[in-house]
């Protein structure tokens, strides 16, 4: 009897992406179906009953991947079809699982990863089908062979063992990562939820420490994965998992969350909030060397510690704190090799009350203009270049002491409370007003760069406000450059494209900030009209001492060259780094080596 091939439905609004997936799955023994919209996917799924669906997240103008998945799960005829989300955004992962997704694949896709995850889901699907068939056969045999009880019992015992094995196997696959054999994100979610319920329902016994979550990010995983291939990347993950497993105790809960991220739930030891274990882990990582094909890689990791508190409502809230802490370390260039604790708003370990304090502080600052503008010069690296370009930087003035507060401490709370848009607009109005009042400065300055958050980018009417302010203050549009992060531009692709096209037509410029920190593909970078690319300072700061960082910068400069985009490098703090950047062909550098930020005044700009 011929066994029918499994069906895989590929859903993406871009035919080229479907073609790439079809090529990747060419050698998988399956029948491939395709749909270019969520609506078409729902119709095909109901009629063809595929065994697996690979679903893109963003599919304008119709329903997106999340809504498509929710409708599939709500229909009894398609509810049990596993869905793998295909996404370029790391923050889509939690939303995908919440919508009912079984797994996810990151863009740009890696062929080995796609095939491994597809094979994993097809195996799981086949096991479920086999289990259902065995159950039906088992019930039939019991009815038919009641009279042959002795012989049937022997047969039944064997079949029961097989069924138990498959059930155990399915349970294992559902709660474990297939690469490292550690617990997966779903298992960690269940464990955290159970511990939070106990913490909220029972007072902590005297003398007993609390539970903390450690989030561990491998900084060099992408370098190994991209330069040596997915097989090397998987082997690195397995060895890294073994390293962690050898350091934790039986009572600890170790999981891989996906990509290069691991998590550890552990009880506080000796009142040190897990710091001792965290330092042991980081020291072991510092000694660890990964070897592949005669090449050695030394790793660094970012380790964030977040305590479990009764005020936390869910696993997602805990992970948000952990991700926020790790992101702050990377953005602010935090020291590697040491653990970093969650600090609400970047000030101190806190919770909702401190967040609320930030909201009141920021609203008061906006109401009373307790914000000020600093600037930092961009240094041209090409000989003979004399063009003056600056980046405008916001600072918060402490109402009590008058001290200046760095943006790394208040931007995250501003984003949480939807106040960052007001801060961005405040900066826009005040910078253009200063240029408008000083014609001599307008002639001297070639470009002023302002940062825009993802929140501001989605606000309606922003482009029209920019155009009106430029006209009011008689500032040339080409003097204004907006800096948008890689993550923000991809997260708000449609809004970013519309906003940028409208202002580019008017003459404004755009720069892609934190290039290299996200997952933007060539297609996205070509689709959005950026004028320059700014390399994430995490890779630049120590590139003269770190061969891995130097290799990453070199590859990003080469990518920018293929896109015909000039490059800006930030966090340039030494002459050796500046010299290396010039040798690589980087056009602009920004950092303390050339200019420390100072208040934006007419006098300061005249001397810049």
C-alpha positions as CSV (number, residue, x, y, z in Angstrom):
1,X,0.0,0.0,0.0
2,X,1.4,3.4,-1.0
3,X,1.6,5.9,1.9
4,X,0.4,9.4,0.9
5,X,3.0,12.1,1.2
6,X,2.5,14.7,3.9
7,X,1.2,18.1,2.8
8,X,3.0,21.3,3.8
9,X,1.2,24.7,3.2
10,X,3.6,27.7,2.7
11,X,2.0,31.1,3.4
12,X,3.7,34.3,2.5
13,X,2.5,37.5,0.7
14,X,5.9,37.6,-1.2
15,X,6.1,34.9,-4.0
16,X,9.9,35.1,-3.8
17,X,9.8,34.0,-0.1
18,X,7.6,31.1,-1.0
19,X,10.0,30.1,-3.8
20,X,12.9,30.2,-1.4
21,X,11.0,27.9,1.1
22,X,10.1,25.6,-1.8
23,X,13.8,25.3,-2.8
24,X,14.8,24.8,0.8
25,X,12.3,21.9,1.2
26,X,13.0,20.4,-2.2
27,X,14.4,17.2,-0.7
28,X,11.8,16.8,2.0
29,X,9.4,14.1,1.0
30,X,6.2,16.1,1.1
31,X,3.6,17.8,-1.2
32,X,4.1,21.6,-1.1
33,X,1.1,23.9,-1.3
34,X,1.3,27.7,-1.4
35,X,-0.9,30.7,-0.4
36,X,-0.1,34.4,-0.7
37,X,-2.6,35.7,1.9
38,X,-4.2,34.7,5.2
39,X,-7.6,34.3,3.7
40,X,-6.3,32.0,0.9
41,X,-4.5,30.0,3.6
42,X,-7.7,29.5,5.6
43,X,-9.5,28.3,2.5
44,X,-6.7,25.9,1.4
45,X,-6.3,24.5,5.0
46,X,-10.0,23.7,5.3
47,X,-10.1,22.0,1.9
48,X,-6.7,20.3,1.7
49,X,-6.1,19.5,5.4
50,X,-2.2,20.0,5.3
51,X,0.0,18.3,7.9
52,X,2.0,21.4,8.6
53,X,1.7,25.2,7.9
54,X,4.7,27.6,7.5
55,X,3.1,31.0,8.2
56,X,4.6,34.5,7.6
57,X,3.6,37.1,10.3
58,X,3.2,40.3,8.3
59,X,1.0,40.0,5.2
60,X,-0.5,43.3,4.3
61,X,-3.2,44.3,3.5
62,X,-5.1,41.3,4.6
63,X,-5.1,39.5,8.0
64,X,-1.7,38.9,9.5
65,X,-0.2,35.6,10.5
66,X,-1.3,35.9,14.1
67,X,-5.0,36.3,13.2
68,X,-4.7,33.5,10.6
69,X,-3.3,31.2,13.2
70,X,-6.1,32.1,15.7
71,X,-8.8,31.3,13.1
72,X,-7.2,28.0,12.2
73,X,-7.1,27.0,15.9
74,X,-10.7,28.1,16.4
75,X,-11.9,25.8,13.6
76,X,-12.3,22.2,14.7
77,X,-11.4,21.0,11.2
78,X,-7.9,22.7,11.3
79,X,-7.2,23.2,15.0
80,X,-4.7,20.3,15.2
81,X,-2.6,21.4,12.2
82,X,0.8,22.6,13.6
83,X,1.9,26.1,12.6
84,X,5.5,27.3,12.4
85,X,5.8,31.1,12.2
86,X,8.4,32.6,9.9
87,X,9.4,36.0,11.2
88,X,12.2,38.5,11.2
89,X,11.2,40.0,14.6
90,X,12.4,38.5,17.9
91,X,9.4,40.0,19.8
92,X,7.0,38.1,17.5
93,X,8.0,34.8,19.2
94,X,5.9,35.2,22.3
95,X,2.9,36.5,20.3
96,X,3.2,33.6,17.9
97,X,3.1,31.0,20.8
98,X,0.1,32.9,22.3
99,X,-1.7,32.7,19.0
100,X,-1.3,28.9,19.0
101,X,2.0,28.5,17.0
102,X,4.0,25.3,17.6
103,X,7.4,26.7,16.6
104,X,9.1,29.5,14.8
105,X,11.8,30.1,12.2
106,X,13.8,33.4,12.1
107,X,14.4,35.4,8.9
108,X,16.7,35.4,7.0
109,X,16.0,31.7,7.0
110,X,18.7,29.1,7.4
111,X,18.1,26.0,5.2
112,X,19.3,23.5,7.9
113,X,17.2,25.1,10.6
114,X,14.1,25.1,8.4
115,X,14.5,21.4,7.5
116,X,15.2,20.4,11.1
117,X,12.1,22.2,12.4
118,X,9.9,20.9,9.6
119,X,11.1,17.3,10.1
120,X,10.5,17.7,13.9
121,X,6.9,18.8,13.4
122,X,6.2,16.2,10.7
123,X,7.6,13.5,13.0
124,X,5.4,14.7,15.8
125,X,2.4,14.8,13.5
126,X,3.1,11.2,12.3
127,X,3.5,10.0,15.8
128,X,0.1,11.5,16.7
129,X,-1.5,9.9,13.7
130,X,0.1,6.6,14.6
131,X,-1.1,6.9,18.1
132,X,-4.7,7.5,17.1
133,X,-4.6,4.6,14.7
134,X,-3.2,2.3,17.3
135,X,-5.9,3.4,19.7
136,X,-8.6,2.5,17.2
137,X,-7.0,-0.8,16.3
138,X,-6.5,-1.6,20.0
139,X,-10.2,-1.1,20.8
140,X,-11.2,-3.2,17.8
141,X,-9.0,-6.1,18.8
142,X,-10.2,-6.1,22.3
143,X,-13.8,-6.5,21.1
144,X,-12.9,-9.2,18.6
145,X,-10.6,-11.3,20.8
146,X,-12.3,-11.4,24.1
147,X,-12.7,-15.2,23.7
148,X,-8.9,-15.6,23.1
149,X,-8.0,-13.8,26.3
150,X,-4.7,-15.6,27.1
151,X,-3.2,-15.0,23.7
152,X,-4.6,-11.5,23.3
153,X,-3.2,-10.4,26.7
154,X,0.3,-11.1,25.5
155,X,-0.3,-9.0,22.3
156,X,-2.0,-6.2,24.2
157,X,0.8,-5.9,26.7
158,X,3.2,-5.3,23.8
159,X,0.9,-2.8,22.2
160,X,0.4,-0.9,25.5
161,X,4.2,-0.6,25.8
162,X,4.4,0.8,22.3
163,X,1.6,3.3,23.0
164,X,3.2,4.4,26.3
165,X,6.5,4.9,24.5
166,X,4.9,7.1,21.9
167,X,3.0,9.1,24.6
168,X,6.2,9.5,26.5
169,X,8.0,10.6,23.3
170,X,5.3,13.1,22.5
171,X,5.4,14.5,26.0
172,X,9.2,14.8,25.8
173,X,9.1,16.5,22.4
174,X,6.4,19.0,23.6
175,X,8.5,20.1,26.6
176,X,12.1,19.8,25.4
177,X,14.3,21.6,22.8
178,X,15.3,19.1,20.1
179,X,18.9,20.5,19.7
180,X,20.1,20.8,23.3
181,X,17.6,18.3,25.0
182,X,17.1,21.0,27.6
183,X,13.6,22.2,28.6
184,X,12.0,24.5,26.0
185,X,10.2,27.8,26.4
186,X,6.8,26.2,26.9
187,X,8.1,24.1,29.8
188,X,9.8,27.2,31.3
189,X,6.5,29.1,31.0
190,X,4.6,26.3,32.9
191,X,7.3,26.1,35.6
192,X,7.4,29.9,36.1
193,X,3.6,30.1,36.2
194,X,3.4,27.4,38.9
195,X,6.1,29.2,41.0
196,X,4.4,32.5,40.6
197,X,1.1,31.0,41.7
198,X,2.7,29.6,44.8
199,X,4.5,32.9,45.5
200,X,1.2,34.8,45.2
201,X,-0.8,32.3,47.3
202,X,1.6,31.6,50.1
203,X,3.8,33.9,52.2
204,X,7.6,33.2,52.0
205,X,8.8,31.1,54.9
206,X,11.2,32.9,57.2
207,X,14.9,32.3,56.2
208,X,14.1,31.0,52.8
209,X,15.5,32.8,49.8
210,X,13.4,33.7,46.7
211,X,13.6,32.5,43.2
212,X,15.4,34.3,40.4
213,X,15.5,34.0,36.6
214,X,18.8,34.2,34.8
215,X,18.6,35.1,31.1
216,X,21.9,34.1,29.3
217,X,22.6,35.4,25.8
218,X,25.6,34.1,23.8
219,X,27.0,37.2,22.1
220,X,29.0,35.4,19.4
221,X,26.4,32.7,18.4
222,X,25.5,34.5,15.1
223,X,29.2,34.8,14.2
224,X,29.7,31.0,14.5
225,X,26.3,30.2,12.9
226,X,26.8,32.6,9.9
227,X,30.5,31.9,9.2
228,X,30.6,28.1,9.9
229,X,27.0,27.0,9.2
230,X,24.0,25.8,11.1
231,X,25.6,22.4,11.9
232,X,28.4,24.2,13.7
233,X,25.8,26.5,15.4
234,X,23.8,23.5,16.7
235,X,27.0,21.9,18.0
236,X,27.9,25.1,19.8
237,X,24.5,25.1,21.4
238,X,24.8,21.5,22.5
239,X,28.2,22.1,24.1
240,X,27.0,25.3,25.7
241,X,24.0,23.5,27.1
242,X,26.3,20.8,28.6
243,X,28.5,23.5,30.1
244,X,25.5,25.1,31.9
245,X,24.0,21.7,32.9
246,X,27.3,20.8,34.7
247,X,27.1,23.9,36.8
248,X,23.5,23.9,38.0
249,X,21.9,21.7,40.7
250,X,19.1,19.2,40.5
251,X,16.6,21.7,41.9
252,X,17.5,24.3,39.2
253,X,15.4,24.5,36.0
254,X,17.5,25.0,32.9
255,X,15.9,25.8,29.5
256,X,16.7,27.0,26.0
257,X,14.4,29.7,24.8
258,X,15.4,29.7,21.2
259,X,18.3,31.0,19.0
260,X,21.2,31.9,21.4
261,X,19.1,32.4,24.5
262,X,19.1,30.3,27.6
263,X,17.2,30.7,30.9
264,X,17.8,29.3,34.4
265,X,15.4,29.3,37.3
266,X,17.3,29.0,40.6
267,X,16.7,29.6,44.3
268,X,18.8,32.3,46.0
269,X,21.8,30.9,47.8
270,X,23.0,32.5,51.0
271,X,21.1,35.7,50.4
272,X,23.2,36.6,47.3
273,X,20.3,36.6,44.8
274,X,22.1,34.0,42.7
275,X,25.1,36.2,42.2
276,X,27.6,33.4,43.1
277,X,26.2,30.9,40.6
278,X,26.0,33.7,38.0
279,X,29.6,34.5,38.4
280,X,30.5,30.8,38.2
281,X,28.6,30.5,34.9
282,X,30.2,33.6,33.4
283,X,33.7,32.4,34.5
284,X,33.1,29.0,32.9
285,X,31.9,30.7,29.7
286,X,35.1,32.8,29.7
287,X,37.2,29.7,29.8
288,X,35.2,27.8,27.2
289,X,36.6,27.5,23.7
290,X,34.5,26.2,20.8
291,X,36.5,24.5,18.1
292,X,35.3,23.9,14.5
293,X,37.3,22.9,11.5
294,X,40.6,24.0,13.1
295,X,39.1,27.4,14.1
296,X,38.7,28.4,17.8
297,X,36.0,30.7,19.1
298,X,36.0,32.3,22.5
299,X,32.5,33.3,23.8
300,X,31.1,36.1,25.8
301,X,27.6,36.2,27.3
302,X,25.2,38.7,28.6
303,X,23.6,37.5,31.9
304,X,20.6,39.3,33.3
305,X,19.0,38.4,36.7
306,X,15.4,39.1,37.5
307,X,13.8,38.1,40.8
308,X,10.3,36.5,40.9
309,X,8.0,38.8,42.7
310,X,4.3,38.4,43.7
311,X,3.5,41.6,41.7
312,X,4.5,39.8,38.4
313,X,1.3,38.8,36.7
314,X,2.7,36.3,34.2
315,X,5.7,34.5,32.6
316,X,5.6,37.1,29.8
317,X,6.0,40.0,32.3
318,X,9.0,38.2,33.8
319,X,10.6,37.7,30.4
320,X,9.9,41.3,29.4
321,X,12.0,42.4,32.4
322,X,14.8,40.0,31.5
323,X,14.8,41.0,27.9
324,X,14.7,44.7,28.9
325,X,17.7,44.2,31.2
326,X,19.8,42.4,28.5
327,X,18.9,45.0,25.9
328,X,19.9,47.8,28.2
329,X,23.3,46.2,28.8
330,X,23.9,45.9,25.0
331,X,22.7,49.4,24.3
332,X,24.7,51.1,27.1
333,X,27.8,49.0,26.5
334,X,27.6,47.3,29.9
335,X,30.5,45.3,31.2
336,X,30.7,41.7,30.0
337,X,31.6,38.9,32.4
338,X,29.5,40.2,35.3
339,X,25.8,39.6,36.0
340,X,23.4,42.5,35.6
341,X,20.3,42.8,37.8
342,X,16.9,44.0,36.6
343,X,16.5,47.7,37.5
344,X,13.2,49.4,36.7
345,X,13.9,52.4,34.5
346,X,17.6,51.8,34.9
347,X,17.8,53.2,38.5
348,X,17.5,50.4,41.0
349,X,15.8,47.1,41.6
350,X,12.1,48.1,41.7
351,X,8.6,47.4,40.5
352,X,5.4,49.1,39.5
353,X,5.7,51.9,42.0
354,X,9.0,53.0,40.6
355,X,7.7,52.8,37.1
356,X,4.8,55.0,38.0
357,X,7.3,57.5,39.5
358,X,9.0,57.7,36.2
359,X,5.7,58.4,34.4
360,X,5.0,61.3,36.7
361,X,8.6,62.6,36.4
362,X,8.5,62.5,32.6
363,X,5.0,64.2,32.4
364,X,6.2,66.9,34.7
365,X,9.4,67.4,32.7
366,X,7.5,67.7,29.4
367,X,5.0,70.2,31.1
368,X,7.8,72.4,32.5
369,X,10.4,72.0,29.7
370,X,12.8,70.1,32.1
371,X,14.5,68.5,29.1
372,X,17.6,69.8,27.4
373,X,19.6,69.0,24.2
374,X,23.2,67.9,23.9
375,X,25.0,67.2,20.6
376,X,27.8,65.0,19.4
377,X,29.9,65.6,16.3
378,X,30.2,63.0,13.6
379,X,33.8,62.8,12.5
380,X,34.5,62.2,8.7
381,X,37.2,59.6,8.2
382,X,37.9,60.4,4.6
383,X,41.0,62.8,4.2
384,X,40.0,66.4,3.4
385,X,36.4,66.0,4.4
386,X,35.2,69.2,6.3
387,X,31.4,68.6,6.4
388,X,29.9,69.3,9.8
389,X,27.3,66.7,10.9
390,X,25.9,66.3,14.4
391,X,23.5,64.1,16.4
392,X,21.1,65.8,18.8
393,X,20.8,63.9,22.1
394,X,18.1,64.4,24.8
395,X,18.8,64.8,28.5
396,X,16.4,64.9,31.4
397,X,16.9,67.6,34.1
398,X,16.4,66.3,37.7
399,X,13.8,68.6,39.3
400,X,15.5,68.5,42.7
401,X,19.2,68.5,42.1
402,X,19.4,70.0,38.6
403,X,21.6,67.1,37.5
404,X,21.3,65.6,34.0
405,X,19.9,62.1,33.6
406,X,21.1,60.1,30.6
407,X,18.5,58.7,28.2
408,X,19.4,55.1,29.0
409,X,17.7,55.6,32.3
410,X,14.4,57.1,31.2
411,X,13.7,56.1,27.5
412,X,12.5,52.6,28.4
413,X,9.9,53.9,30.9
414,X,8.9,56.6,28.4
415,X,8.2,53.9,25.8
416,X,6.2,51.8,28.4
417,X,4.0,54.8,29.3
418,X,3.6,56.0,25.6
419,X,5.5,59.3,26.4
420,X,8.5,58.8,24.1
421,X,6.5,60.3,21.2
422,X,6.1,63.5,23.1
423,X,9.9,63.5,23.9
424,X,10.7,63.0,20.2
425,X,8.4,65.8,19.1
426,X,9.9,68.1,21.8
427,X,13.3,67.5,20.4
428,X,12.1,68.1,16.8
429,X,10.5,71.4,17.7
430,X,13.4,72.8,19.8
431,X,16.2,71.7,17.4
432,X,14.5,73.3,14.3
433,X,13.7,76.4,16.3
434,X,17.4,76.8,17.2
435,X,18.5,76.4,13.6
436,X,15.7,78.7,12.4
437,X,16.9,81.5,14.8
438,X,20.5,81.3,13.6
439,X,21.0,81.6,9.8
440,X,24.8,81.4,10.1
441,X,24.5,78.0,11.8
442,X,22.1,76.8,9.0
443,X,24.9,77.6,6.5
444,X,27.6,75.9,8.6
445,X,25.8,72.6,9.5
446,X,25.3,70.0,6.8
447,X,23.1,67.6,8.8
448,X,21.4,67.3,12.2
449,X,20.4,63.8,13.2
450,X,17.4,63.1,15.5
451,X,16.3,59.7,16.9
452,X,12.8,58.4,16.3
453,X,11.4,55.5,18.4
454,X,9.2,52.8,17.0
455,X,6.3,54.3,19.0
456,X,6.7,57.7,17.4
457,X,7.0,56.2,14.0
458,X,3.5,54.8,14.3
459,X,1.9,58.1,15.3
460,X,-0.4,59.7,12.6
461,X,0.4,63.1,11.3
462,X,4.1,63.1,12.2
463,X,5.3,63.6,8.6
464,X,3.0,66.6,8.1
465,X,4.2,68.1,11.4
466,X,7.9,67.8,10.2
467,X,7.1,69.5,6.9
468,X,5.3,72.3,8.6
469,X,8.1,72.9,11.1
470,X,10.7,73.0,8.4
471,X,8.7,75.6,6.5
472,X,8.1,77.7,9.7
473,X,11.8,77.8,10.6
474,X,13.1,78.0,7.0
475,X,15.4,75.0,7.5
476,X,16.4,73.1,4.4
477,X,14.9,69.5,4.5
478,X,18.2,67.9,3.5
479,X,19.7,69.2,6.7
480,X,17.4,67.0,8.8
481,X,18.2,63.3,9.2
482,X,16.0,60.8,11.2
483,X,17.7,57.9,12.9
484,X,15.5,54.8,13.1
485,X,16.6,51.5,14.7
486,X,16.8,48.3,12.7
487,X,14.2,46.7,15.1
488,X,11.8,49.6,14.9
489,X,11.9,49.9,11.1
490,X,11.1,46.2,10.6
491,X,8.5,46.1,13.5
492,X,6.6,49.0,11.8
493,X,7.5,48.3,8.2
494,X,4.4,49.7,6.6
495,X,4.4,52.9,8.7
496,X,8.1,53.3,8.3
497,X,7.9,53.0,4.5
498,X,5.1,55.5,4.2
499,X,6.7,58.0,6.6
500,X,10.1,57.7,5.0
501,X,8.8,58.0,1.4
502,X,6.8,61.1,2.3
503,X,9.7,62.9,3.9
504,X,12.3,61.6,1.4
505,X,10.2,63.2,-1.4
506,X,10.4,66.4,0.6
507,X,14.2,66.2,0.9
508,X,14.9,64.7,4.4
509,X,17.4,62.0,5.0
510,X,17.3,58.7,7.0
511,X,19.9,56.6,8.9
512,X,19.4,53.0,10.1
513,X,20.6,52.9,13.7
514,X,22.0,49.9,15.5
515,X,22.7,48.1,12.2
516,X,23.7,44.5,13.0
517,X,21.7,44.2,16.2
518,X,18.5,43.0,14.6
519,X,17.4,40.7,11.8
520,X,16.8,43.0,8.8
521,X,17.3,41.2,5.5
522,X,18.6,42.6,2.2
523,X,15.0,42.8,1.0
524,X,14.0,45.0,3.9
525,X,17.0,47.3,3.6
526,X,16.4,47.7,-0.1
527,X,12.7,48.4,0.5
528,X,13.3,51.2,3.0
529,X,15.1,54.3,1.6
530,X,17.9,54.7,4.2
531,X,20.7,57.1,3.2
532,X,23.3,55.8,5.8
533,X,23.8,52.8,8.0
534,X,25.0,53.2,11.6
535,X,26.8,50.1,13.0
536,X,25.8,49.0,16.5
537,X,28.5,50.2,18.9
538,X,28.5,46.9,20.7
539,X,30.6,45.6,17.7
540,X,32.8,48.7,17.4
541,X,33.9,49.6,20.9
542,X,36.5,46.8,21.3
543,X,37.1,45.7,17.7
544,X,40.8,46.4,18.0
545,X,41.1,43.7,20.7
546,X,38.3,41.3,19.7
547,X,38.7,39.5,16.4
548,X,35.1,38.4,16.4
549,X,33.8,42.0,16.6
550,X,36.3,43.0,13.9
551,X,34.9,40.3,11.6
552,X,31.3,41.4,12.3
553,X,32.2,45.0,11.5
554,X,34.0,44.0,8.3
555,X,31.0,41.9,7.1
556,X,28.5,44.8,7.9
557,X,30.7,47.3,6.0
558,X,30.8,44.9,3.0
559,X,27.0,44.5,3.2
560,X,26.6,48.3,3.2
561,X,29.0,48.5,0.2
562,X,26.7,46.1,-1.7
563,X,23.8,48.3,-0.8
564,X,25.7,51.4,-1.8
565,X,25.1,53.0,1.6
566,X,27.7,55.1,3.5
567,X,28.5,53.8,7.0
568,X,28.6,55.5,10.4
569,X,30.4,53.7,13.3
570,X,29.4,54.7,16.9
571,X,31.2,54.1,20.3
572,X,34.6,55.0,18.8
573,X,36.7,55.6,21.9
574,X,40.3,55.1,20.8
575,X,42.7,55.8,18.0
576,X,43.3,52.1,17.1
577,X,39.6,51.6,16.6
578,X,39.3,54.8,14.4
579,X,42.3,53.6,12.3
580,X,40.8,50.2,11.7
581,X,37.5,51.8,10.7
582,X,39.2,54.0,8.2
583,X,41.1,51.0,6.7
584,X,37.8,49.2,6.3
585,X,36.3,52.1,4.4
586,X,33.9,53.4,7.0
587,X,33.0,57.0,6.1
588,X,31.9,58.5,9.5
589,X,32.8,57.8,13.1
590,X,31.1,59.0,16.3
591,X,32.3,58.6,19.9
592,X,34.3,60.0,22.8
593,X,37.6,59.7,20.9
594,X,36.5,62.6,18.7
595,X,33.9,64.5,20.7
596,X,32.1,64.1,24.0
597,X,28.5,65.3,24.0
598,X,28.0,68.9,25.2
599,X,25.0,71.2,25.4
600,X,23.6,72.3,22.1
601,X,24.3,76.1,22.0
602,X,25.1,78.6,19.3
603,X,28.6,79.1,20.7
604,X,29.3,75.3,20.9
605,X,28.1,74.8,17.4
606,X,30.2,77.7,16.1
607,X,33.4,76.0,17.5
608,X,32.5,72.4,16.5
